[in-house]
Amino acid sequence: MLEALKPDDYLPLVKAALAEDIGSGDATTLALVPGDSFAVAVMVARDPLVMAGVDLALAAFLEVDERVEFGIEIFDGQLGGLGQALLRVQGPTRALLTAERTALNFVQRLAGVATLTARFVEQVAGTGAQILDTRKTTPGWRALEKYAVACGGGTNHRVGLYDRVMVKDNHLAALDGDIAKAVALAREASPELKIEVEADTFEQARAAAEAGADIVLLDNMSCEQIREAIELIDGRSETEASGGVTLETVREIAGTGVNFISVGALTHSAPSVDIALDFDQIA
């Protein structure tokens, strides 16, 4: 689980985003705002949200001017209501204006992921099923988006190709569909890693469980099919449901008794939340 971000996870991206936006200089701010002007501004939620990305917002302001001071009102993982203050910053007006959009972009995106995740988690409450993310993340943003999923109460699936064996249909094609051989080879090569096998049919689900897969992923199955597959697996492996999961269907899927439900939409389709930076004082 990515329950905390390290500066190395986000500082290069923050610097790149600022460079992209500022270029040769903030022409409007430099022309209109005196260099000795100071201001106080408040980041405000215009949508109810689960907060994520505070550290990135702060990094954006501090990267522009290290004199910026701040006060955090809502920490990552906490709920923010409509109109609630999330973050207060004060410092040179030019710095606040120049960093504003970059700071907002990061928080709007990551809080959007956290907020959508929380809605899915709420839908399956009491069922025992866990909501998982996937590798369907924005290139370069994986650590950030998986952290945001954790902020929303979701569980991180594998972070990359290196921390779990995931046998999919294209891998099986290279082995003439031999699931037992795939699991045996994976166990020999990476005994320390969990092995998950994607199953499109009952026969594949049974074969994966018999081969000793730790998890069987039931791909694009109906709820009735998931129940039948779970009976065939008979506790030999944990089970994961995947494919086209929505807020409208996730509760019914969780009711099948499946252990995990993976939702690509958490990261590839989460809408950004509406957040603004309101200036209280300018002197």
C-alpha positions as CSV (number, residue, x, y, z in Angstrom):
1,M,0.0,0.0,0.0
2,L,1.3,3.5,-0.9
3,E,0.2,5.1,2.4
4,A,2.8,7.9,2.2
5,L,4.5,9.8,-0.6
6,K,8.3,10.5,-0.6
7,P,9.6,13.7,-2.1
8,D,11.2,11.7,-4.9
9,D,7.8,10.5,-5.9
10,Y,6.5,14.0,-6.8
11,L,9.2,16.7,-6.8
12,P,10.5,16.0,-10.3
13,L,6.9,16.1,-11.6
14,V,6.1,19.3,-9.7
15,K,9.2,20.9,-11.2
16,A,8.4,19.8,-14.7
17,A,4.8,21.0,-14.4
18,L,5.9,24.4,-13.2
19,A,8.5,24.7,-16.0
20,E,5.9,23.8,-18.5
21,D,3.5,26.5,-17.2
22,I,5.9,29.3,-16.4
23,G,8.3,29.0,-19.4
24,S,10.2,32.3,-19.7
25,G,8.0,33.9,-17.0
26,D,4.5,34.7,-15.8
27,A,3.9,37.6,-18.1
28,T,0.6,38.8,-16.6
29,T,1.7,38.6,-13.0
30,L,5.1,40.2,-13.6
31,A,3.4,43.1,-15.5
32,L,0.6,43.8,-13.0
33,V,1.8,42.8,-9.5
34,P,4.5,44.7,-7.6
35,G,7.4,42.6,-6.5
36,D,7.0,43.7,-2.9
37,S,3.3,42.7,-2.7
38,F,2.2,39.9,-0.2
39,A,-1.0,38.0,0.0
40,V,-3.0,35.4,1.9
41,A,-5.0,32.8,-0.1
42,V,-7.2,29.9,0.8
43,M,-7.7,26.7,-1.2
44,V,-11.5,25.9,-1.0
45,A,-13.5,22.8,-2.0
46,R,-16.3,23.6,-4.4
47,D,-17.3,19.9,-4.3
48,P,-17.5,17.5,-1.4
49,L,-14.2,15.5,-1.6
50,V,-11.7,13.2,0.0
51,M,-8.5,15.2,0.2
52,A,-5.3,14.0,-1.6
53,G,-2.2,15.8,-2.8
54,V,-1.5,18.4,-0.1
55,D,2.2,17.8,-0.3
56,L,2.2,18.4,-4.1
57,A,0.4,21.7,-3.7
58,L,2.8,22.9,-1.0
59,A,5.8,21.8,-3.2
60,A,4.5,23.9,-6.1
61,F,4.2,27.0,-4.0
62,L,7.6,26.5,-2.2
63,E,9.4,25.7,-5.5
64,V,8.3,29.1,-6.8
65,D,9.3,30.9,-3.6
66,E,10.6,29.4,-0.4
67,R,9.2,32.3,1.6
68,V,5.6,30.9,1.2
69,E,4.1,29.9,4.5
70,F,1.1,27.5,4.9
71,G,-1.4,26.0,7.2
72,I,-3.1,22.7,6.4
73,E,-6.8,22.6,7.2
74,I,-7.7,19.2,5.7
75,F,-5.1,16.4,5.5
76,D,-4.9,13.7,2.9
77,G,-7.5,11.1,3.4
78,Q,-9.9,13.4,5.3
79,L,-13.3,14.5,4.1
80,G,-13.8,18.1,3.0
81,G,-17.3,19.5,2.6
82,L,-18.6,22.0,0.1
83,G,-17.0,25.4,0.7
84,Q,-14.5,24.0,3.3
85,A,-11.0,25.5,3.5
86,L,-8.4,22.9,2.6
87,L,-5.2,24.8,2.7
88,R,-4.1,28.4,3.6
89,V,-1.0,29.9,2.0
90,Q,0.6,33.3,2.5
91,G,3.6,34.9,0.9
92,P,4.7,37.0,-2.1
93,T,1.7,37.6,-4.3
94,R,3.6,36.9,-7.4
95,A,4.6,33.4,-6.1
96,L,1.0,32.5,-5.1
97,L,-0.4,33.6,-8.5
98,T,2.3,31.8,-10.5
99,A,2.0,28.5,-8.6
100,E,-1.8,28.6,-8.3
101,R,-2.8,26.5,-11.3
102,T,-0.1,23.9,-10.9
103,A,-1.0,23.4,-7.2
104,L,-4.7,23.2,-8.1
105,N,-4.1,20.8,-10.9
106,F,-2.4,18.3,-8.7
107,V,-5.0,18.4,-5.9
108,Q,-8.0,18.4,-8.2
109,R,-6.7,15.3,-10.0
110,L,-5.6,13.3,-6.9
111,A,-8.6,14.3,-4.8
112,G,-10.8,13.2,-7.7
113,V,-9.2,9.7,-7.6
114,A,-9.5,9.6,-3.8
115,T,-13.1,10.7,-3.9
116,L,-14.2,8.2,-6.5
117,T,-12.4,5.5,-4.7
118,A,-14.3,6.3,-1.5
119,R,-17.6,6.0,-3.3
120,F,-16.7,2.5,-4.4
121,V,-15.5,1.5,-1.0
122,E,-18.7,2.8,0.5
123,Q,-20.8,0.8,-1.9
124,V,-19.2,-2.5,-0.8
125,A,-19.1,-1.7,3.0
126,G,-20.0,-4.8,5.1
127,T,-19.5,-7.3,2.3
128,G,-15.8,-8.2,3.1
129,A,-14.8,-7.4,-0.5
130,Q,-11.8,-5.0,-1.0
131,I,-11.7,-2.5,-3.8
132,L,-8.4,-2.7,-5.8
133,D,-6.8,-0.3,-8.3
134,T,-5.0,-1.4,-11.5
135,R,-2.0,-0.4,-13.6
136,K,-4.3,1.7,-15.8
137,T,-2.7,4.9,-14.5
138,T,-1.4,8.1,-16.1
139,P,2.2,7.6,-17.2
140,G,4.5,9.1,-14.7
141,W,1.8,9.5,-12.1
142,R,1.4,5.9,-10.9
143,A,2.8,6.4,-7.3
144,L,0.6,9.5,-7.0
145,E,-2.6,7.9,-8.2
146,K,-2.1,4.7,-6.2
147,Y,-1.5,6.9,-3.2
148,A,-4.7,8.7,-3.9
149,V,-6.6,5.4,-4.1
150,A,-5.2,4.6,-0.6
151,C,-6.4,8.0,0.6
152,G,-9.9,7.0,-0.5
153,G,-9.8,3.7,1.4
154,G,-9.0,1.5,-1.6
155,T,-6.3,-1.2,-1.7
156,N,-3.4,-1.1,-4.1
157,H,-3.0,-4.0,-6.5
158,R,0.5,-4.6,-7.8
159,V,2.4,-1.3,-8.2
160,G,4.2,-2.5,-11.3
161,L,5.4,-5.6,-13.2
162,Y,7.9,-6.4,-10.5
163,D,5.9,-7.0,-7.3
164,R,3.4,-9.7,-8.4
165,V,3.2,-12.4,-11.0
166,M,0.1,-11.8,-13.1
167,V,-0.5,-14.5,-15.7
168,K,-2.8,-13.1,-18.4
169,D,-4.2,-14.5,-21.6
170,N,-1.3,-13.3,-23.7
171,H,1.2,-15.1,-21.4
172,L,-0.8,-18.3,-21.7
173,A,-0.8,-18.0,-25.4
174,A,3.0,-18.4,-25.3
175,L,2.6,-21.6,-23.3
176,D,-0.3,-23.2,-25.4
177,G,-2.7,-22.3,-22.6
178,D,-1.0,-24.5,-20.0
179,I,-1.9,-22.9,-16.7
180,A,-0.3,-25.5,-14.6
181,K,3.0,-25.0,-16.4
182,A,2.7,-21.2,-16.1
183,V,2.2,-21.3,-12.3
184,A,5.0,-23.8,-11.9
185,L,7.5,-21.7,-13.9
186,A,6.4,-18.5,-12.1
187,R,6.8,-20.2,-8.7
188,E,10.2,-21.4,-9.5
189,A,11.4,-18.0,-10.9
190,S,9.8,-15.8,-8.2
191,P,9.0,-17.9,-5.1
192,E,8.6,-14.7,-3.0
193,L,5.9,-13.2,-5.1
194,K,2.1,-13.9,-5.1
195,I,0.9,-15.5,-8.3
196,E,-2.4,-14.4,-9.9
197,V,-3.9,-16.1,-12.9
198,E,-6.6,-14.5,-15.1
199,A,-9.4,-16.8,-15.9
200,D,-12.0,-16.2,-18.6
201,T,-13.7,-19.6,-18.2
202,F,-14.7,-22.1,-15.4
203,E,-12.1,-24.5,-16.8
204,Q,-9.3,-21.9,-16.4
205,A,-10.5,-21.0,-12.9
206,R,-10.4,-24.6,-11.8
207,A,-7.0,-25.2,-13.4
208,A,-5.5,-22.1,-11.8
209,A,-6.7,-23.2,-8.3
210,E,-5.5,-26.7,-8.8
211,A,-2.1,-25.4,-9.9
212,G,-1.8,-23.5,-6.7
213,A,-2.4,-19.9,-7.8
214,D,-2.7,-17.5,-4.9
215,I,-5.4,-15.5,-6.6
216,V,-7.7,-16.3,-9.5
217,L,-8.9,-13.3,-11.4
218,L,-12.4,-13.8,-12.8
219,D,-12.5,-11.7,-15.9
220,N,-15.7,-10.2,-17.3
221,M,-17.9,-12.8,-15.6
222,S,-21.5,-12.2,-14.6
223,C,-22.4,-12.4,-10.9
224,E,-23.9,-15.8,-11.5
225,Q,-20.7,-17.0,-13.2
226,I,-18.6,-15.5,-10.4
227,R,-20.5,-17.5,-7.8
228,E,-20.1,-20.7,-9.7
229,A,-16.4,-20.1,-10.2
230,I,-16.0,-19.5,-6.5
231,E,-17.6,-22.8,-5.8
232,L,-15.3,-24.5,-8.2
233,I,-12.2,-22.9,-6.7
234,D,-13.5,-24.0,-3.3
235,G,-11.2,-21.9,-1.1
236,R,-8.0,-23.1,-2.7
237,S,-7.3,-19.6,-4.0
238,E,-8.5,-16.1,-3.3
239,T,-10.7,-14.6,-5.9
240,E,-10.8,-11.2,-7.7
241,A,-13.5,-9.9,-10.0
242,S,-12.6,-7.6,-12.8
243,G,-14.1,-6.0,-16.0
244,G,-16.5,-3.2,-16.4
245,V,-17.2,-2.6,-12.7
246,T,-19.3,0.5,-12.0
247,L,-20.8,2.2,-9.0
248,E,-24.1,0.7,-10.0
249,T,-22.8,-2.9,-10.2
250,V,-20.1,-3.2,-7.6
251,R,-22.4,-4.0,-4.7
252,E,-24.0,-6.9,-6.4
253,I,-20.5,-8.2,-7.4
254,A,-19.3,-7.9,-3.8
255,G,-22.3,-10.0,-2.8
256,T,-21.0,-13.0,-4.7
257,G,-18.4,-13.6,-2.0
258,V,-15.4,-12.5,-4.1
259,N,-12.4,-11.3,-2.1
260,F,-11.3,-8.5,-4.3
261,I,-12.9,-6.3,-7.0
262,S,-10.5,-4.4,-9.3
263,V,-11.7,-1.1,-10.8
264,G,-9.7,0.5,-13.6
265,A,-11.9,3.5,-13.5
266,L,-10.5,4.6,-10.2
267,T,-7.5,6.0,-12.0
268,H,-8.3,6.1,-15.7
269,S,-11.8,7.8,-15.4
270,A,-11.9,9.6,-12.1
271,P,-13.3,13.2,-12.7
272,S,-11.3,16.0,-11.1
273,V,-13.0,17.7,-8.2
274,D,-13.7,21.5,-8.3
275,I,-11.3,23.4,-6.1
276,A,-10.4,27.1,-6.1
277,L,-7.8,29.3,-4.6
278,D,-9.4,32.4,-3.2
279,F,-7.3,35.4,-2.3
280,D,-8.3,36.9,1.1
281,Q,-5.8,39.7,1.5
282,I,-3.3,41.4,-0.8
283,A,-1.0,44.1,0.4
